[in-house]
Amino acid sequence: MALTLAECTEQLNAEQRLLVKADRDIEEGWQRIRDQEDRVRYLQAGGHDICQAERLVDLLKQTVVEWERHRTLIEQRVIYLREQVDPESPGGGRRAVF
């Protein structure tokens, strides 16, 4: 089923909003990691067991890496939809058939 120009434009706008949200989420995720790393150092300085706190840092990092991968997919979709909406854009000239 081929999408109309209006449908492609609507999807492009939605994907661009998702891209902005992904950027914000990723930055907030890295901030959470920095905060948790500060807590690990504080606990370690106090002689506390830090195994679980370090494990949380690792899990947070894995999560943010996955968010970055997802962001790449969103970005690729935005590029594709831009080409469908504006055939004059780089790589444009093709019409969408989904």
C-alpha positions in Angstrom: 0.0 0.0 0.0 1.5 3.3 -1.1 1.4 6.2 1.4 0.2 9.6 0.3 2.3 12.7 0.6 0.2 13.8 3.6 0.6 10.4 5.3 4.4 10.5 4.7 4.5 14.1 6.1 2.5 13.1 9.1 4.8 10.1 9.8 7.9 12.4 9.3 6.6 14.8 11.9 5.9 12.0 14.3 9.3 10.5 13.8 11.0 13.9 14.3 9.2 14.3 17.6 10.4 10.8 18.6 14.0 11.8 17.6 13.8 14.9 19.9 12.5 12.7 22.7 15.2 10.1 22.1 17.9 12.7 22.3 16.5 14.0 25.6 16.1 10.5 27.1 19.7 9.6 26.1 21.1 12.7 27.7 19.1 12.2 30.9 20.2 8.5 30.9 23.9 9.6 30.8 23.2 12.0 33.6 21.7 9.2 35.7 24.8 7.2 35.0 27.0 10.0 36.2 24.9 10.4 39.3 25.0 6.7 40.1 28.8 6.7 39.6 29.0 9.5 42.1 27.0 7.4 44.5 29.3 4.4 44.0 32.4 6.6 44.8 30.6 7.9 47.9 29.7 4.5 49.1 33.1 3.1 48.4 34.7 6.0 50.3 32.5 5.1 53.3 33.6 1.5 53.1 30.3 0.1 52.0 29.7 -2.8 49.7 29.3 -1.4 46.2 28.6 -4.6 44.1 24.9 -3.8 43.6 25.6 -0.1 42.9 28.2 -1.0 40.3 25.8 -3.5 38.7 23.2 -0.8 38.4 25.8 1.4 36.6 26.4 -1.4 34.1 22.7 -2.0 33.6 22.1 1.8 33.1 24.9 1.9 30.5 23.5 -1.1 28.6 20.1 0.6 28.6 21.5 3.8 27.2 23.4 2.0 24.5 20.1 0.4 23.4 18.4 3.8 23.4 21.2 5.0 21.2 20.7 2.1 18.8 17.0 2.9 18.7 17.7 6.5 18.1 19.8 5.5 15.0 16.8 3.6 13.6 14.5 6.7 14.2 17.1 8.9 12.5 17.2 6.5 9.5 13.4 6.6 9.3 13.4 10.4 9.3 15.9 10.5 6.5 13.8 8.0 4.5 10.6 9.9 5.0 12.3 13.3 4.2 13.3 11.7 0.8 9.7 10.7 0.2 8.2 14.1 1.2 10.9 16.1 -0.7 12.2 14.3 -3.8 14.7 17.2 -4.2 16.4 16.2 -0.9 19.7 14.3 -1.1 18.9 10.7 -2.2 15.3 11.8 -3.1 13.3 11.1 -6.1 11.8 7.8 -5.0 8.2 7.4 -3.8 7.2 5.4 -0.8 5.6 2.0 -1.2 5.2 0.4 2.2 
